[in-house]
């Protein structure tokens, strides 16, 4: 009898606890849902501003990865085994790219927008004729979670942040460098799993970040030039001068590559980040929101609430007129309130 009463008390306490947690969840959800402001503005080319207002849902599909074309007009998103494409100016869907046999893990588009590269858990990198939406080549590259084209479009870099996957499959270590014309692997850089890669604007340097540090490599001969104490890397962005690098981690860090010195450490972290086309504004994602930072003054410009889920991809598009954020509940857009793309 005592045991039954004890169980009964426990049950009542459990119900009360669940009710309390549910109430707290609703309060927190309302609080986080109201974090977005009416608009957030950023300066452009030191002469004007762009202001972003209400978010728009492009699709409720859950992307595994996204990228925006260099000219900013095409959005590509990995969705299960295929790549979905949209014209961002009109908001219309383009023909899908289908040939992978497992989840798409990374996407990159060449500077001339003629080639889209996609990697997959099927262990291949596929090269697509983007204007005609057709497959042109398949590279047996192993699993890759990062892809980046060199600025001249002649090289493709691939890497994986995981060496041994949960199903026992191994990925190549370091960064693999591929020649686009010959479709051949040229050489590798490093011996650790690499979580993020980025080419310098002139294509002479490649930055590769792992779980502890960021290494800077010379592309021409594969020589390692510097090692930066970045911490576990979530993203890498070169500034337009090619001599300054931003490393994403639990703390954003700004580095002078001429001497390897740390210039500034932001009191914020990021799961993803991208630089605006004019090089003045850094967009980062964390806590389910997109945060805008003025790079020169190192000041926060404000935040755009996206989702209750914290993991987001973020991209600028259409010369900065559009900000794209993608998470587990879909892909969201913010458009410049004064641009022609504000109401597609």
C-alpha positions as a printed Julia matrix, in Angstrom:
344×3 Matrix{Float64}:
  0.0    0.0     0.0
  2.85   2.36    0.87
  4.45   1.52   -2.44
  1.25   2.34   -4.3
  0.96   5.72   -2.52
  4.62   6.42   -3.26
  4.08   5.59   -6.93
  0.95   7.76   -6.91
  2.89  10.7    -5.44
  5.61  10.18   -7.99
  3.02  10.17  -10.77
  1.47  13.42   -9.52
  4.93  14.97   -9.22
  5.78  13.76  -12.72
  2.64  15.29  -14.18
  3.39  18.57  -12.41
  6.97  18.54  -13.69
  5.84  17.87  -17.25
  3.29  20.69  -17.0
  5.97  23.04  -15.66
  8.41  22.12  -18.43
  5.71  22.54  -21.07
  4.86  25.99  -19.71
  8.53  26.97  -19.69
  8.92  25.71  -23.27
  5.99  27.85  -24.44
  7.39  30.9   -22.67
 10.83  30.37  -24.17
  9.38  29.69  -27.61
  7.41  32.93  -27.49
 10.48  34.79  -26.33
 12.73  33.4   -29.04
 10.03  33.77  -31.69
  9.79  37.48  -30.93
 13.52  38.09  -31.15
 13.25  39.28  -34.75
 12.96  43.04  -35.24
 11.02  44.97  -37.86
 14.11  45.39  -40.0
 17.89  45.15  -39.87
 20.02  47.4   -42.07
 23.62  47.24  -43.26
 25.76  49.8   -45.12
 26.8   49.03  -48.7
 29.73  50.55  -50.53
 29.87  53.3   -47.88
 27.12  55.23  -49.68
 23.81  53.49  -49.1
 22.09  50.9   -46.92
 20.17  47.69  -47.39
 17.38  46.84  -44.98
 15.91  43.38  -44.49
 12.4   42.89  -43.2
  9.99  39.99  -42.79
 11.35  36.53  -43.62
  9.83  34.5   -46.44
  9.65  30.7   -46.6
 11.02  29.38  -49.9
 10.57  25.68  -49.15
  9.84  23.5   -46.13
 12.21  20.81  -47.41
 15.09  20.09  -45.04
 18.36  20.75  -46.91
 21.56  18.91  -46.12
 23.61  21.77  -47.59
 23.15  24.94  -49.65
 25.15  27.31  -51.82
 24.46  30.41  -53.91
 26.01  30.95  -57.34
 28.87  33.49  -57.5
 26.67  36.05  -59.28
 24.02  35.42  -56.65
 21.07  34.49  -58.84
 20.81  30.73  -58.3
 20.25  28.87  -55.04
 21.26  25.19  -54.92
 20.24  22.95  -52.03
 20.98  19.32  -51.31
 17.78  17.47  -50.53
 18.19  13.76  -49.82
 19.8   12.33  -53.02
 19.2   15.27  -55.35
 19.99  18.95  -55.79
 17.13  21.42  -55.93
 17.68  24.7   -57.81
 15.85  28.05  -57.68
 16.04  31.32  -59.58
 16.23  33.76  -56.67
 15.09  36.76  -58.68
 11.81  35.16  -59.71
 11.54  32.61  -56.89
 10.83  29.86  -59.44
 12.18  26.31  -59.16
 14.59  25.09  -61.85
 15.1   21.48  -63.01
 16.53  19.21  -60.31
 19.84  17.4   -60.61
 19.45  13.68  -59.93
 22.07  10.92  -60.04
 23.47  10.46  -56.53
 22.54   7.26  -54.7
 22.92   8.63  -51.16
 22.54  11.93  -49.28
 24.1   15.03  -50.85
 26.72  16.39  -48.44
 28.22  19.48  -50.15
 27.7   21.72  -53.19
 29.88  24.31  -54.95
 29.37  26.35  -58.12
 32.23  27.47  -60.37
 32.97  31.21  -60.72
 31.63  31.28  -64.3
 28.5   29.39  -63.13
 28.97  26.72  -65.79
 29.75  23.81  -63.43
 28.06  22.68  -60.24
 29.98  20.16  -58.12
 28.15  17.98  -55.62
 29.46  15.41  -53.17
 27.48  12.64  -51.55
 27.67   9.89  -48.97
 27.76   7.56  -51.99
 31.49   8.41  -52.19
 31.4   10.43  -55.41
 31.76  14.01  -56.54
 29.59  14.76  -59.55
 30.22  17.6   -61.99
 27.12  19.04  -63.64
 26.63  21.33  -66.63
 24.62  23.88  -64.67
 23.05  25.88  -67.57
 21.8   22.67  -69.21
 21.13  20.74  -65.96
 22.96  17.58  -67.01
 25.67  15.37  -65.54
 29.07  15.56  -67.26
 31.44  13.62  -65.0
 31.71  11.52  -61.82
 34.82  11.52  -59.59
 35.37   8.56  -57.27
 36.62  10.83  -54.52
 35.35   9.21  -51.34
 32.94  10.95  -49.0
 33.42  14.72  -48.76
 31.58  17.24  -46.61
 33.21  20.38  -48.07
 33.76  21.59  -51.65
 35.3   24.82  -52.99
 36.24  26.02  -56.48
 39.38  28.07  -56.98
 38.68  31.65  -58.16
 39.81  30.8   -61.71
 37.58  27.7   -61.77
 40.42  25.36  -62.71
 40.71  23.55  -59.36
 38.22  21.96  -57.0
 39.13  21.32  -53.36
 37.32  18.65  -51.35
 37.59  17.58  -47.72
 35.74  15.73  -45.0
 35.35  16.67  -41.36
 34.97  12.97  -40.53
 37.58  10.29  -41.13
 35.49   7.26  -40.12
 31.73   7.56  -40.46
 29.16   5.85  -38.24
 28.6    3.11  -40.83
 32.33   2.31  -40.9
 33.15   4.06  -44.2
 36.42   6.04  -44.26
 36.98   9.41  -45.95
 40.35  10.63  -47.28
 42.31  12.78  -44.82
 43.29  16.36  -45.51
 42.26  18.36  -48.59
 42.09  16.72  -52.02
 42.89  18.98  -54.98
 41.23  18.16  -58.32
 42.0   19.45  -61.8
 38.68  20.25  -63.48
 39.94  19.9   -67.06
 41.47  16.43  -66.61
 39.04  15.31  -63.85
 42.1   13.99  -61.96
 43.28  14.36  -58.37
 46.46  16.46  -58.43
 47.67  16.27  -54.81
 46.56  16.29  -51.17
 47.17  18.76  -48.35
 47.41  17.77  -44.68
 46.76  14.59  -42.76
 43.75  15.43  -40.57
 39.99  15.56  -41.14
 39.18  19.06  -42.41
 35.95  20.79  -41.39
 36.13  23.91  -43.58
 38.09  25.13  -46.63
 38.39  28.46  -48.45
 40.48  29.89  -51.29
 41.93  33.39  -51.1
 40.46  35.86  -53.65
 43.56  35.59  -55.87
 43.57  31.78  -55.63
 47.15  31.62  -54.33
 46.24  30.42  -50.83
 43.97  27.76  -49.36
 42.85  27.82  -45.73
 41.87  24.52  -44.11
 40.39  24.28  -40.62
 40.17  21.19  -38.44
 39.2   20.41  -34.84
 42.13  22.31  -33.34
 43.62  24.81  -35.8
 43.6   26.4   -39.24
 46.43  25.77  -41.69
 47.32  28.06  -44.57
 48.64  26.38  -47.73
 50.21  27.68  -50.93
 48.16  26.27  -53.78
 50.92  26.34  -56.4
 53.23  23.83  -54.69
 51.27  22.59  -51.67
 53.61  24.21  -49.15
 52.22  24.87  -45.67
 52.82  28.52  -44.79
 51.18  29.11  -41.41
 49.24  27.5   -38.6
 46.66  29.62  -36.76
 45.34  28.86  -33.29
 41.72  29.16  -34.36
 40.24  26.39  -32.26
 37.67  23.98  -33.67
 36.62  25.5   -36.99
 33.02  25.9   -38.19
 33.74  28.19  -41.14
 36.41  30.18  -42.98
 36.11  33.48  -44.88
 38.83  35.46  -46.63
 38.41  39.23  -46.69
 38.69  40.99  -50.03
 42.29  42.09  -49.41
 43.37  38.44  -49.38
 45.54  39.16  -46.33
 42.85  38.87  -43.66
 41.07  35.66  -42.65
 38.04  35.15  -40.45
 37.81  31.83  -38.62
 34.53  30.67  -37.16
 34.46  28.72  -33.9
 33.09  29.27  -30.41
 34.69  32.7   -30.93
 35.01  34.49  -34.27
 38.62  35.51  -34.89
 40.15  37.96  -37.36
 43.71  37.16  -38.5
 46.46  39.12  -40.28
 47.96  36.55  -42.67
 51.06  38.63  -43.33
 52.37  37.76  -39.87
 49.83  35.33  -38.41
 48.76  37.78  -35.7
 45.28  37.76  -34.17
 43.7   41.14  -34.95
 40.41  40.79  -33.11
 38.27  38.24  -31.3
 34.51  38.73  -31.41
 32.47  37.91  -28.34
 30.33  35.54  -30.42
 30.55  32.23  -32.21
 29.03  30.91  -35.43
 27.91  27.66  -37.0
 28.24  29.23  -40.48
 29.25  32.6   -41.92
 29.56  34.53  -45.17
 30.87  37.95  -46.23
 28.67  40.41  -48.12
 29.61  41.14  -51.76
 31.07  44.55  -50.86
 33.17  43.0   -48.08
 31.78  45.27  -45.35
 29.3   43.0   -43.55
 29.76  39.55  -42.06
 26.65  37.39  -41.67
 26.89  34.62  -39.08
 24.42  32.03  -37.88
 23.91  30.85  -34.32
 21.02  30.25  -31.96
 18.54  29.95  -34.82
 19.21  33.51  -36.05
 21.33  35.31  -38.62
 23.53  38.0   -37.08
 25.01  40.88  -39.09
 28.35  42.47  -38.15
 29.98  45.54  -39.62
 33.47  44.26  -40.27
 35.33  47.58  -40.17
 33.87  48.81  -36.89
 33.39  45.27  -35.49
 29.91  46.29  -34.33
 26.7   44.24  -34.38
 24.08  45.54  -36.82
 21.28  43.32  -35.5
 19.82  39.85  -35.87
 17.22  38.19  -38.09
 15.29  35.4   -36.4
 14.99  32.3   -38.57
 14.05  29.19  -36.61
 13.78  27.54  -33.21
 16.54  25.18  -34.34
 20.06  26.47  -33.85
 21.88  24.95  -36.85
 21.71  27.16  -39.95
 23.46  27.67  -43.28
 23.65  31.32  -44.35
 24.39  32.97  -47.74
 24.14  36.38  -49.41
 22.51  36.49  -52.86
 21.72  38.95  -55.67
 24.57  41.36  -54.75
 23.46  41.38  -51.12
 19.82  42.14  -51.85
 18.84  38.74  -50.41
 19.95  36.8   -47.33
 19.31  33.05  -47.38
 19.17  30.87  -44.28
 18.55  27.13  -44.3
 17.83  24.83  -41.39
 15.95  21.7   -40.45
 12.58  23.39  -41.01
 13.3   24.71  -44.49
 14.88  27.62  -46.36
 14.08  31.23  -45.46
 14.77  34.48  -47.33
 15.05  38.11  -46.31
 14.97  40.62  -49.17
 16.11  44.22  -49.24
 12.95  46.23  -48.66
 13.85  48.74  -51.37
 15.01  46.34  -54.1
 13.13  45.01  -57.1
 13.35  41.52  -55.59
 11.38  42.47  -52.47
  8.16  41.01  -53.88
  8.98  38.32  -56.46
